[in-house]
Amino acid sequence: MNVIPRQSLRRGFAAASSRIGRVCSAPIQASEQRRTYISPSQSPLRTQTTHRRQPAHRSFQVAKRTLFIQTEATPNADALKFKPNTRVLPEDFAGTFLEYLSPRSTLAPPNPSPLAAQLLAVDGVSAIFYGSDYITVTKASDSEWGHVKPEVFSLITEAVSSGKPLVNTIEGQAEDGQETSANDTLEYNENDSEVVSMIKELLETRIRPAIQEDGGDIEFRGFDAGWVSLKLRGACRTCDSSTVTLRNGIESMLMHYIEEVKGVQQVMDQEEEIAMAEFAKFEAKLKEQKGAAAVAGTGGKGTLDSVDA
């Protein structure tokens, strides 16, 4: 058995201690560290380099909101309804609709809308109607949806995906062409008579849902001497079949449930009067060709042409 002299061991331990001191005082790299192993039976000392394993980086996927915009036809061939799957009017908006009939009205107070301004700038678009959760776009009768719809769809998609409000509220004088109601005309009012309250309730629960389904809305303008005055909005405003909706749907239903009602009359502006006159001519011509029983219907999803008892 070979015995290592004690003096040699001392020199070996001293050299090892000096080497370890240098290793510990040197900066340690993030990816590796030098370790020294001392064996009494080995000289010189053996050095081994070991590598540390870097911690794995976790990746997180951010959930993205799916944007889905539904397009629906309306009884009015010149109007399309777009449902962006989000609220259109502000939460604190007093009325139930907002309608823009001119480009200037989209920039004016109290409710300017950048989206409505862009939509009315599309060649062929004549009016924009905002419901609580839908947008109705009306085009000129001499324009084709094949040219208008793609651009309209693209603008609505871009506006909704941006996350910005579609309608703003600012102080100032209202501009002609921006139409809304200060409050919901069908809301209950304690000062209303019993008959008026019944009319409002019937309009709110039975008639308005069908009108909104067709991309429009309805306003109650008064009750006098048995006659109910109403104003149709949105897709129903310039629809040729709105007269049929009033007579065969709304009027029949009100007269069926409320005996005090003698009839319904529509409050119209000049554009609507022209549309109604054109429809009257068409209806008269249709009767001459196919007989008195041939009367156009609304054909909408929420049609009011018939009344269930």
C-alpha positions in Angstrom: 0.0 0.0 0.0 1.4 3.4 -1.1 1.3 6.1 1.6 1.1 9.6 0.4 3.4 11.9 2.3 1.6 14.4 4.6 3.4 17.3 3.1 2.1 16.4 -0.4 -1.4 16.2 1.0 -1.1 19.7 2.5 0.1 21.1 -0.9 -2.8 19.4 -2.6 -5.4 20.7 -0.2 -3.9 24.2 -0.5 -4.0 24.2 -4.2 -7.5 22.8 -4.2 -8.7 25.5 -1.7 -7.1 28.2 -3.9 -8.8 26.9 -7.0 -12.2 26.7 -5.3 -11.9 30.2 -4.0 -11.2 31.4 -7.6 -14.2 29.5 -8.9 -16.6 30.9 -6.2 -15.4 34.5 -6.7 -15.9 34.4 -10.5 -19.3 35.5 -11.9 -21.7 32.6 -12.4 -23.2 32.5 -15.8 -27.0 32.0 -16.1 -26.6 28.9 -18.2 -23.7 27.0 -16.6 -21.6 26.7 -13.4 -18.2 25.2 -12.8 -17.9 22.6 -10.0 -14.6 21.2 -8.7 -14.3 17.7 -7.3 -11.4 16.8 -5.1 -10.1 13.2 -4.8 -7.2 12.4 -2.4 -6.0 9.7 -4.8 -5.9 11.9 -7.8 -3.5 14.7 -8.7 -3.9 17.1 -10.4 -7.6 17.9 -9.5 -10.4 17.1 -12.0 -12.7 19.8 -13.1 -16.2 19.1 -14.6 -18.6 21.5 -16.2 -22.3 20.9 -15.7 -25.2 22.8 -17.4 -28.3 24.1 -15.7 -31.6 23.5 -17.3 -33.4 26.7 -18.2 -37.0 26.9 -16.9 -39.6 26.4 -19.6 -41.4 29.5 -20.7 -45.2 29.1 -20.6 -47.2 30.5 -23.4 -50.7 31.9 -22.8 -53.3 32.3 -25.5 -55.5 35.4 -25.2 -59.2 34.6 -25.9 -60.5 36.5 -28.9 -64.1 37.7 -29.2 -65.9 36.2 -32.2 -67.6 38.8 -34.2 -70.8 37.7 -35.9 -73.0 40.0 -37.9 -76.3 38.7 -39.1 -78.1 40.2 -42.2 -81.8 39.9 -42.6 -84.2 40.9 -45.4 -87.2 43.1 -44.6 -90.5 43.6 -46.3 -89.0 46.7 -47.8 -86.9 45.7 -50.8 -84.7 48.8 -50.4 -83.9 48.1 -46.7 -81.6 45.5 -45.0 -81.3 44.8 -41.3 -77.9 44.1 -39.8 -77.6 42.6 -36.3 -74.0 42.9 -35.0 -74.6 40.8 -31.8 -73.9 43.8 -29.6 -75.8 46.9 -28.4 -76.0 49.7 -30.9 -77.7 52.5 -28.9 -76.0 53.7 -25.7 -77.3 52.1 -22.5 -78.6 55.4 -21.1 -80.3 56.4 -24.4 -83.8 57.7 -23.6 -85.6 56.7 -26.8 -85.9 53.4 -28.6 -84.4 54.4 -32.0 -82.2 56.9 -33.8 -82.6 57.7 -37.5 -80.2 59.6 -39.8 -81.7 61.0 -43.0 -78.9 63.2 -44.2 -75.0 63.2 -44.1 -75.0 66.4 -42.1 -77.2 65.0 -39.4 -74.7 62.3 -38.6 -72.2 64.9 -37.4 -74.6 67.2 -35.6 -75.6 67.1 -31.9 -77.0 65.7 -29.8 -76.1 62.2 -31.1 -73.4 62.2 -33.8 -72.4 58.8 -35.2 -69.1 58.2 -37.2 -70.5 54.9 -38.5 -73.7 56.5 -39.8 -71.6 59.2 -41.5 -69.5 56.5 -43.2 -72.6 54.5 -44.2 -74.4 57.5 -45.7 -71.2 58.3 -47.7 -71.7 54.9 -49.5 -73.1 55.5 -53.0 -76.8 54.6 -53.0 -77.4 54.7 -49.2 -80.2 57.1 -48.3 -81.0 56.5 -44.6 -79.6 54.8 -41.5 -81.8 53.6 -38.6 -80.4 52.4 -35.2 -82.5 50.2 -33.0 -81.4 49.0 -29.6 -79.4 46.1 -31.1 -79.7 46.3 -34.9 -79.0 48.6 -37.8 -81.3 49.1 -40.8 -79.8 50.5 -43.9 -82.1 51.9 -46.6 -80.9 52.5 -50.2 -82.2 54.4 -53.1 -84.6 52.4 -55.3 -82.3 52.8 -58.4 -79.3 51.2 -56.5 -78.4 47.5 -56.4 -77.7 45.7 -53.1 -74.9 43.8 -55.0 -72.9 47.0 -55.0 -74.0 48.5 -51.8 -74.1 45.6 -49.3 -70.4 44.5 -49.3 -69.2 48.0 -48.4 -71.9 48.5 -45.8 -71.1 45.1 -44.2 -67.4 45.9 -44.2 -67.9 49.3 -42.5 -70.2 47.9 -39.8 -67.7 45.0 -39.1 -64.9 47.5 -38.7 -66.8 49.8 -36.5 -68.0 47.0 -34.2 -64.6 45.3 -33.9 -63.0 48.6 -32.9 -64.9 48.6 -29.7 -65.7 52.3 -29.9 -69.2 53.6 -29.3 -71.4 53.7 -32.4 -73.3 56.7 -31.1 -71.8 59.7 -29.2 -73.7 62.2 -27.1 -72.7 65.9 -27.1 -74.4 69.2 -26.2 -75.9 71.4 -28.9 -78.9 72.1 -31.1 -80.4 69.2 -32.9 -80.0 69.1 -36.7 -82.8 68.4 -39.2 -82.5 64.9 -40.5 -81.5 63.4 -37.1 -84.7 62.0 -35.7 -85.5 60.3 -32.4 -88.0 60.5 -29.5 -87.1 62.2 -26.3 -88.6 59.2 -24.6 -90.4 56.0 -25.4 -93.9 57.1 -26.7 -95.3 53.7 -25.7 -94.3 54.0 -22.0 -96.9 54.1 -19.4 -98.0 57.6 -18.3 -100.2 58.1 -15.3 -101.9 61.0 -17.0 -103.2 58.8 -19.9 -106.8 57.8 -20.1 -107.8 54.2 -19.8 -108.2 53.8 -23.6 -104.9 55.4 -24.4 -103.2 53.1 -21.8 -104.8 50.1 -23.5 -103.7 51.2 -26.9 -100.1 51.7 -25.7 -100.0 48.3 -24.0 -101.3 46.6 -27.2 -98.8 48.4 -29.4 -95.9 47.6 -27.0 -96.7 43.9 -26.5 -98.2 42.8 -29.7 -97.3 45.2 -32.5 -93.9 46.7 -31.8 -92.0 43.3 -31.7 -93.2 42.5 -35.2 -92.3 46.0 -36.5 -88.8 45.7 -34.9 -88.4 42.3 -36.4 -88.8 43.9 -39.8 -86.1 46.5 -39.1 -88.3 49.4 -38.0 -90.2 50.9 -35.0 -93.4 52.6 -34.2 -94.3 55.8 -32.4 -97.6 56.7 -30.8 -98.6 60.2 -31.7 -102.1 60.5 -30.2 -105.7 59.4 -29.9 -108.5 61.7 -31.0 -112.2 61.1 -31.8 -111.6 57.3 -32.1 -108.5 57.7 -34.4 -105.0 56.5 -33.4 -102.1 58.4 -34.9 -99.0 56.5 -35.5 -95.6 57.0 -37.0 -93.6 54.2 -38.7 -89.8 54.3 -38.6 -86.8 52.5 -40.2 -87.5 50.0 -42.9 -91.3 50.6 -42.5 -91.0 54.4 -43.1 -90.7 54.2 -46.9 -92.0 50.6 -47.4 -94.7 50.3 -50.0 -96.6 47.8 -47.9 -96.7 49.9 -44.8 -100.3 51.0 -45.7 -101.3 47.3 -45.7 -99.5 46.8 -42.4 -101.5 49.7 -40.9 -104.9 48.7 -42.3 -104.8 44.9 -42.2 -102.6 44.5 -39.2 -102.4 47.3 -36.7 -105.9 48.8 -37.3 -107.6 45.5 -37.3 -105.9 44.4 -34.1 -106.7 47.7 -32.2 -110.3 47.7 -33.4 -110.7 44.0 -32.4 -109.5 44.5 -28.8 -110.5 48.1 -28.1 -114.0 49.1 -29.2 -113.3 52.8 -28.9 -110.9 52.7 -31.8 -112.4 53.6 -35.1 -109.3 53.6 -37.2 -105.6 54.2 -37.6 -103.9 57.0 -39.5 -100.2 57.3 -40.3 -98.2 60.5 -39.7 -96.0 60.9 -42.8 -93.4 63.3 -44.1 -93.1 64.3 -47.7 -90.9 61.4 -48.8 -93.3 58.9 -47.2 -96.3 60.6 -48.9 -94.7 60.1 -52.3 -94.0 56.4 -51.5 -97.6 55.9 -50.4 -98.9 57.5 -53.6 -96.8 55.3 -55.7 -98.0 52.2 -53.8 -101.6 53.3 -54.2 -101.1 53.4 -58.0 -99.5 50.0 -58.0 -102.3 48.6 -55.8 -105.0 50.0 -58.2 -103.2 48.6 -61.2 -102.9 45.2 -59.5 -106.6 45.1 -58.7 -107.5 45.9 -62.3 -105.3 43.0 -63.6 -106.1 40.3 -61.0 -109.3 41.5 -59.3 -110.1 43.2 -56.1 -108.8 40.2 -54.0 -105.2 40.8 -55.2 -103.7 43.0 -52.5 -100.0 43.0 -51.6 -98.9 41.8 -48.2 -96.0 42.8 -46.1 -94.3 39.4 -46.4 -92.1 40.1 -43.4 -90.9 37.8 -40.7 -93.2 39.4 -38.2 -96.1 40.1 -40.5 -99.2 41.8 -39.2 -101.4 41.1 -42.2 -103.6 38.8 -40.2 -105.0 39.1 -36.7 -105.6 36.2 -34.3 -108.7 36.5 -32.2 
